[in-house]
Amino acid sequence: MSYRNLYAARSERAALAKRSCEGLWRDFRDLADRNFRDRFPFEFHQRWFEMYVGASLRRAGLDVSAPKPGPDFRVVVDGAPIYIEAIAPTGGDPLHPDAVHEPIWREEDGSPRVVQVPHAKITLRLAGAFRAKADVFDSYLGKDLVRERDPCIIAINLHDIPHAWADAQEYWFRALYGVGDRFIGLNQTGHATTAGREYRELLARAGGAEEDVAPLLNATRAGISGVLGSAADAGNVANPAGDDFWLMPHAAPRAPFPRGLIKVGAEIVLHASKDGGQQWDVETVDYGAREPQGPVAFTVEYAGTRHEAEWTVAGRNLSVRIPAYAWTSVVPIQAGDDPATLAAENAAGILSVLASRPRRARRE
């Protein structure tokens, strides 16, 4: 969503986004730098993300301030500071060979067009953003604005990189932990014998320079305690704020942050593998996962007819079933959503689609 759409708020979605933005501003305004409001229309998503991080941390109950000069945020936990720098990379200069371009989904005649997702270029954009902010933290260290014993976290939002928001977790692991492409090994008879993911520490740019794509496993980046990943934008704000966060640690940080620091979204915990070597077992703690609920029966009215339905919640998914049509829909549900309201809206949408189809076309 652009600043112009937000400001004009001519649609219901834009009006909702504007109210959300105003609410974030109320929780953030004393953290903003002097020129924040002046620059907001011109650096919309970057500034919005900075505001989103600050407001989300406060809504999570953390003690947040904004040292000036210094990093964007200081969070004090048990009397000790943790510093956070925020960045929201874009797809890059369209004329640069490493740029990630907006996809074109249709040919000139209107027919669908197959688009290949540029995994490597997306990975490079995120790894470059990490490097840029890691260098900023190094400069703060040299100016005594942070100390070696202080945990330092880089908050990265990938929404403005085309394609990336649709598979955020994939790209976090590609750009931060060296996870590469999938592979499968076949024997002479054509049967699969092994499968997995490649591991790579470096990824070449178009000009030949190599980018570190495993910085959270790299000892030379141990001064960065972790990354706070986000895929939200002004028109798609998580409920509660921060529920889209992925908090990912360095494998061996110089100054680790406490586990459960934010307790919204999800947090990655690395455990040294029993196999030894540079291998890690990954545990995901999902603070936004719902407790199991249901099945809960309800009725929904559509076109003057009442229909029996039921909903079930498991993790971050809401299942809505309409037995008369043998139809089940699964949609995401956030921590702050009301499952009964969401289920009723989803069931009405299903019925409107089914009503336009011949009965024989309705699937099992």
C-alpha positions as a printed NumPy array, in Angstrom:
array([[  0.   ,   0.   ,   0.   ],
       [  1.323,   3.437,  -0.945],
       [  1.291,   6.589,   1.15 ],
       [ -1.115,   8.195,  -1.35 ],
       [ -3.645,   5.359,  -0.931],
       [ -3.313,   5.498,   2.837],
       [ -3.698,   9.267,   3.   ],
       [ -6.758,   9.419,   0.729],
       [ -8.334,   6.296,   2.336],
       [-11.009,   6.009,  -0.355],
       [-11.53 ,   2.263,   0.079],
       [-12.575,   0.327,   3.168],
       [ -9.212,  -1.445,   3.202],
       [ -7.318,   1.853,   2.991],
       [ -9.454,   3.382,   5.751],
       [ -8.723,   0.382,   7.991],
       [ -5.009,   0.667,   7.227],
       [ -5.081,   4.386,   8.048],
       [ -6.694,   3.74 ,  11.447],
       [ -4.103,   1.046,  12.141],
       [ -1.305,   3.428,  11.178],
       [ -2.665,   6.147,  13.449],
       [ -2.797,   3.65 ,  16.31 ],
       [  0.819,   2.636,  15.717],
       [  1.809,   6.305,  15.689],
       [  0.235,   6.898,  19.11 ],
       [  2.411,   4.141,  20.573],
       [  5.53 ,   5.224,  18.686],
       [  5.546,   9.019,  18.412],
       [  7.929,   9.743,  21.298],
       [ 10.419,   7.281,  19.743],
       [ 10.465,   9.064,  16.378],
       [ 13.426,  11.16 ,  15.315],
       [ 13.014,  14.853,  14.589],
       [ 12.389,  14.522,  10.851],
       [ 10.275,  11.339,  10.954],
       [  6.963,  12.967,  10.016],
       [  8.538,  15.06 ,   7.248],
       [ 10.196,  12.018,   5.675],
       [  7.259,   9.641,   6.16 ],
       [  5.535,  10.356,   2.791],
       [  8.82 ,   9.982,   0.883],
       [ 10.253,   6.939,   2.681],
       [  6.88 ,   5.441,   3.423],
       [  7.501,   1.74 ,   3.906],
       [ 10.898,   2.119,   5.626],
       [  9.47 ,   4.661,   8.067],
       [  6.27 ,   2.674,   8.531],
       [  8.318,  -0.422,   9.404],
       [ 10.379,   1.481,  11.95 ],
       [  7.135,   2.662,  13.553],
       [  5.671,  -0.855,  13.411],
       [  8.665,  -2.364,  15.196],
       [  8.687,   0.245,  17.953],
       [  4.935,   0.082,  18.557],
       [  4.887,  -3.726,  18.445],
       [  7.671,  -3.996,  21.003],
       [  5.804,  -1.649,  23.333],
       [  2.537,  -3.526,  22.873],
       [  4.432,  -6.692,  23.804],
       [  5.121,  -5.055,  27.187],
       [  8.778,  -4.185,  26.644],
       [ 10.58 ,  -1.096,  27.95 ],
       [ 11.488,   0.671,  24.689],
       [ 13.375,   3.919,  24.112],
       [ 15.175,   5.488,  21.159],
       [ 18.716,   6.679,  21.944],
       [ 19.862,   9.637,  19.856],
       [ 22.461,   9.304,  18.548],
       [ 22.538,   5.549,  18.38 ],
       [ 20.488,   2.569,  17.201],
       [ 16.801,   2.911,  16.369],
       [ 15.676,   1.227,  19.607],
       [ 16.952,   0.266,  23.032],
       [ 14.991,  -2.393,  24.902],
       [ 15.848,  -2.804,  28.579],
       [ 15.37 ,  -6.282,  30.045],
       [ 16.331,  -6.916,  33.684],
       [ 18.347,  -3.702,  33.673],
       [ 20.408,  -4.638,  30.595],
       [ 20.057,  -2.952,  27.179],
       [ 19.332,  -4.701,  23.887],
       [ 19.724,  -2.64 ,  20.718],
       [ 17.706,  -2.916,  17.506],
       [ 18.266,  -1.397,  14.052],
       [ 15.469,  -1.571,  11.451],
       [ 15.713,  -1.796,   7.659],
       [ 13.225,  -2.505,   4.862],
       [ 15.078,  -3.357,   1.633],
       [ 13.438,  -3.014,  -1.765],
       [ 13.931,  -4.955,  -4.983],
       [ 16.83 ,  -2.638,  -5.832],
       [ 17.661,  -0.392,  -8.773],
       [ 15.731,  -1.818, -11.768],
       [ 18.781,  -1.236, -13.996],
       [ 21.081,  -3.304, -11.774],
       [ 21.567,  -6.938, -12.839],
       [ 20.915,  -8.149,  -9.283],
       [ 17.587,  -6.304,  -8.972],
       [ 14.39 ,  -8.197,  -8.188],
       [ 11.708,  -6.99 , -10.602],
       [  7.963,  -6.906, -10.114],
       [  6.48 ,  -9.959, -11.849],
       [  4.406,  -9.595, -15.002],
       [  1.668, -12.195, -14.76 ],
       [  0.119, -11.839, -18.229],
       [  1.311, -11.708, -21.803],
       [  0.348,  -8.807, -24.071],
       [ -2.659, -10.783, -25.342],
       [ -3.923, -11.271, -21.772],
       [ -3.003, -14.952, -21.472],
       [ -1.393, -16.161, -18.232],
       [  2.371, -15.974, -18.051],
       [  4.645, -18.339, -16.144],
       [  7.074, -16.451, -13.912],
       [ 10.209, -17.922, -12.367],
       [ 10.889, -16.689,  -8.846],
       [ 14.471, -15.322,  -8.604],
       [ 15.463, -17.039,  -5.35 ],
       [ 19.135, -16.057,  -5.556],
       [ 18.431, -12.366,  -6.177],
       [ 15.943, -12.194,  -3.298],
       [ 18.506, -13.876,  -1.055],
       [ 21.136, -11.321,  -2.079],
       [ 18.821,  -8.394,  -1.302],
       [ 18.208,  -9.692,   2.243],
       [ 21.837, -10.621,   2.856],
       [ 22.887,  -7.18 ,   1.663],
       [ 20.437,  -5.538,   4.072],
       [ 21.895,  -7.589,   6.922],
       [ 25.43 ,  -6.565,   5.977],
       [ 24.491,  -2.889,   5.765],
       [ 23.037,  -2.833,   9.28 ],
       [ 25.791,  -5.032,  10.716],
       [ 28.261,  -2.414,   9.487],
       [ 26.158,   0.297,  11.167],
       [ 26.372,  -1.596,  14.464],
       [ 30.146,  -1.83 ,  14.   ],
       [ 30.24 ,   1.97 ,  13.685],
       [ 28.158,   2.336,  16.867],
       [ 30.618,   0.061,  18.65 ],
       [ 33.517,   2.234,  17.517],
       [ 31.75 ,   5.326,  18.883],
       [ 30.93 ,   3.639,  22.218],
       [ 27.189,   3.934,  21.509],
       [ 26.895,   0.18 ,  22.114],
       [ 29.196,  -2.166,  24.017],
       [ 30.466,  -5.627,  23.123],
       [ 28.385,  -7.145,  25.908],
       [ 25.153,  -5.62 ,  24.547],
       [ 22.912,  -7.834,  22.38 ],
       [ 22.346,  -6.268,  18.951],
       [ 19.427,  -7.274,  16.704],
       [ 18.717,  -6.31 ,  13.1  ],
       [ 15.015,  -5.983,  12.228],
       [ 14.45 ,  -6.671,   8.51 ],
       [ 11.19 ,  -6.325,   6.61 ],
       [ 11.053,  -8.065,   3.208],
       [  7.627,  -6.931,   1.992],
       [  8.994,  -4.494,  -0.607],
       [ 11.094,  -7.186,  -2.306],
       [  8.879,  -8.69 ,  -5.036],
       [  7.878, -12.329,  -4.409],
       [  9.578, -12.469,  -0.983],
       [  6.559, -11.796,   1.246],
       [  4.794, -14.92 ,  -0.112],
       [  7.412, -17.292,   1.343],
       [  9.142, -15.285,   4.054],
       [ 10.472, -18.166,   6.159],
       [ 12.146, -19.702,   3.109],
       [ 14.072, -16.536,   2.391],
       [ 15.091, -15.921,   5.993],
       [ 16.812, -19.292,   6.043],
       [ 18.336, -18.778,   2.59 ],
       [ 19.807, -15.369,   3.462],
       [ 20.787, -15.905,   7.102],
       [ 21.588, -19.591,   7.62 ],
       [ 23.006, -20.669,   4.253],
       [ 20.099, -22.895,   3.225],
       [ 20.3  , -23.485,  -0.53 ],
       [ 18.264, -25.24 ,  -3.173],
       [ 16.59 , -28.589,  -2.685],
       [ 18.262, -31.667,  -4.111],
       [ 17.421, -35.306,  -4.619],
       [ 19.803, -38.203,  -5.297],
       [ 18.825, -41.099,  -7.553],
       [ 20.369, -44.537,  -7.899],
       [ 20.937, -46.334, -11.204],
       [ 17.385, -47.665, -11.204],
       [ 15.927, -44.175, -10.857],
       [ 14.851, -44.527,  -7.22 ],
       [ 15.439, -41.7  ,  -4.758],
       [ 18.173, -42.502,  -2.256],
       [ 18.657, -39.141,  -0.582],
       [ 17.106, -35.704,  -0.461],
       [ 17.8  , -32.467,   1.33 ],
       [ 18.935, -28.875,   0.993],
       [ 22.27 , -27.564,  -0.199],
       [ 24.364, -25.535,   2.221],
       [ 26.271, -22.501,   1.005],
       [ 28.042, -19.73 ,   2.864],
       [ 28.593, -17.426,  -0.116],
       [ 26.448, -16.428,  -3.089],
       [ 27.908, -14.658,  -6.107],
       [ 26.538, -11.365,  -7.364],
       [ 26.288, -10.544, -11.059],
       [ 29.521,  -8.529, -10.87 ],
       [ 31.445, -11.445,  -9.339],
       [ 31.571, -10.274,  -5.711],
       [ 30.397, -12.824,  -3.157],
       [ 27.834, -12.138,  -0.421],
       [ 27.767, -13.915,   2.935],
       [ 24.427, -15.749,   3.034],
       [ 25.063, -17.564,   6.321],
       [ 25.903, -14.612,   8.607],
       [ 24.039, -16.07 ,  11.597],
       [ 26.386, -19.065,  11.472],
       [ 29.497, -16.997,  10.799],
       [ 31.8  , -16.298,  13.764],
       [ 32.847, -12.971,  12.226],
       [ 29.249, -11.775,  12.626],
       [ 28.905, -12.884,  16.248],
       [ 28.384,  -9.25 ,  17.242],
       [ 24.898,  -9.503,  15.745],
       [ 22.809, -11.471,  18.226],
       [ 20.006, -12.201,  15.782],
       [ 17.492, -10.96 ,  13.234],
       [ 13.888,  -9.935,  13.76 ],
       [ 12.147, -10.72 ,  10.464],
       [  8.843,  -9.259,   9.296],
       [  6.69 ,  -9.505,   6.169],
       [  3.982,  -6.981,   7.145],
       [  3.137,  -3.701,   5.459],
       [  0.718,  -0.854,   6.177],
       [ -2.116,  -2.652,   4.393],
       [ -1.433,  -6.052,   5.969],
       [ -0.811,  -5.599,   9.676],
       [ -0.704,  -8.639,  11.919],
       [ -3.18 ,  -8.972,  14.794],
       [ -1.76 ,  -8.497,  17.369],
       [  0.993,  -6.252,  16.027],
       [  4.172,  -8.276,  15.649],
       [  2.407, -11.587,  15.135],
       [  4.294, -11.874,  11.821],
       [  7.706, -11.566,  13.531],
       [ 10.371, -14.251,  13.204],
       [ 13.088, -13.847,  15.848],
       [ 16.162, -15.759,  14.668],
       [ 19.384, -16.043,  16.716],
       [ 23.026, -16.196,  15.791],
       [ 24.311, -19.713,  16.442],
       [ 27.094, -18.466,  18.743],
       [ 26.507, -14.769,  19.498],
       [ 28.913, -12.674,  21.498],
       [ 25.957, -11.371,  23.507],
       [ 22.812, -13.529,  23.266],
       [ 19.361, -12.078,  23.825],
       [ 17.128, -13.861,  26.359],
       [ 14.844, -16.568,  25.045],
       [ 11.241, -15.387,  24.897],
       [ 12.361, -11.775,  24.47 ],
       [  9.251, -10.597,  22.598],
       [  6.774, -13.491,  22.878],
       [  4.803, -12.53 ,  19.789],
       [  5.146, -14.132,  16.385],
       [  7.61 , -17.009,  16.262],
       [ 11.094, -17.557,  17.643],
       [ 13.779, -19.888,  16.349],
       [ 15.925, -21.767,  18.859],
       [ 19.083, -23.537,  17.654],
       [ 20.342, -26.65 ,  19.394],
       [ 23.725, -28.176,  18.591],
       [ 23.089, -31.418,  16.721],
       [ 23.991, -34.707,  18.376],
       [ 25.806, -35.566,  15.141],
       [ 28.387, -32.915,  15.982],
       [ 30.13 , -30.534,  13.618],
       [ 28.475, -27.411,  12.267],
       [ 24.974, -28.874,  12.397],
       [ 21.978, -27.54 ,  14.259],
       [ 18.568, -28.819,  15.181],
       [ 15.945, -26.103,  14.762],
       [ 13.116, -25.602,  17.242],
       [ 10.321, -23.186,  16.386],
       [  8.398, -21.591,  19.249],
       [  5.196, -20.132,  17.803],
       [  3.684, -17.649,  20.241],
       [  0.842, -16.92 ,  17.829],
       [ -0.379, -20.506,  17.453],
       [ -3.888, -20.933,  18.816],
       [ -4.91 , -23.586,  21.296],
       [ -6.927, -26.317,  19.538],
       [-10.658, -25.547,  19.42 ],
       [-13.643, -27.34 ,  17.983],
       [-15.308, -28.658,  16.097],
       [-17.887, -25.951,  16.896],
       [-21.251, -26.09 ,  15.105],
       [-22.874, -22.901,  13.813],
       [-25.387, -21.798,  11.206],
       [-24.905, -19.294,   8.426],
       [-27.631, -17.663,   6.384],
       [-27.21 , -17.082,   2.67 ],
       [-29.848, -16.035,   0.12 ],
       [-32.61 , -16.628,   2.642],
       [-31.516, -20.174,   3.495],
       [-29.834, -21.325,   6.708],
       [-26.918, -23.742,   6.366],
       [-25.312, -25.902,   9.029],
       [-21.529, -25.571,   9.334],
       [-18.703, -26.148,  11.795],
       [-15.286, -24.669,  12.455],
       [-12.077, -26.033,  13.987],
       [ -8.867, -24.248,  14.997],
       [ -5.471, -25.955,  14.936],
       [ -2.297, -23.888,  15.264],
       [ -2.578, -20.939,  12.88 ],
       [ -5.28 , -22.508,  10.71 ],
       [ -9.071, -22.258,  10.839],
       [-11.013, -25.029,   9.076],
       [-14.609, -24.318,   8.042],
       [-16.773, -27.239,   6.9  ],
       [-20.214, -27.109,   5.253],
       [-21.481, -30.72 ,   5.37 ],
       [-24.338, -30.244,   2.885],
       [-21.797, -29.426,   0.198],
       [-19.051, -31.743,   1.5  ],
       [-16.804, -28.675,   1.383],
       [-13.978, -27.748,   3.737],
       [-12.002, -24.507,   3.585],
       [ -8.775, -23.827,   5.488],
       [ -7.709, -20.217,   6.098],
       [ -5.038, -18.637,   8.322],
       [ -6.081, -17.242,  11.689],
       [ -4.081, -14.784,  13.762],
       [ -3.768, -14.646,  17.518],
       [ -6.147, -11.695,  17.84 ],
       [ -8.845, -12.987,  15.483],
       [-12.261, -14.201,  16.663],
       [-12.677, -17.69 ,  15.127],
       [-16.5  , -17.574,  15.193],
       [-16.614, -14.283,  13.265],
       [-13.934, -15.387,  10.806],
       [-15.687, -18.736,  10.269],
       [-19.038, -17.056,   9.561],
       [-17.445, -14.686,   7.038],
       [-15.609, -17.552,   5.355],
       [-18.713, -19.751,   5.198],
       [-20.726, -16.939,   3.585],
       [-17.986, -16.513,   1.009],
       [-17.964, -20.235,   0.256],
       [-21.736, -20.291,  -0.211],
       [-21.647, -17.321,  -2.578],
       [-19.146, -19.162,  -4.77 ],
       [-20.984, -22.487,  -4.64 ],
       [-24.31 , -20.864,  -5.454],
       [-22.968, -19.809,  -8.848],
       [-21.909, -23.348,  -9.787],
       [-23.902, -26.378, -10.944],
       [-24.282, -28.832,  -8.101],
       [-22.335, -31.528,  -9.948],
       [-19.335, -29.193, -10.006],
       [-19.133, -28.985,  -6.232],
       [-16.185, -30.934,  -4.985],
       [-15.82 , -33.487,  -2.239]])
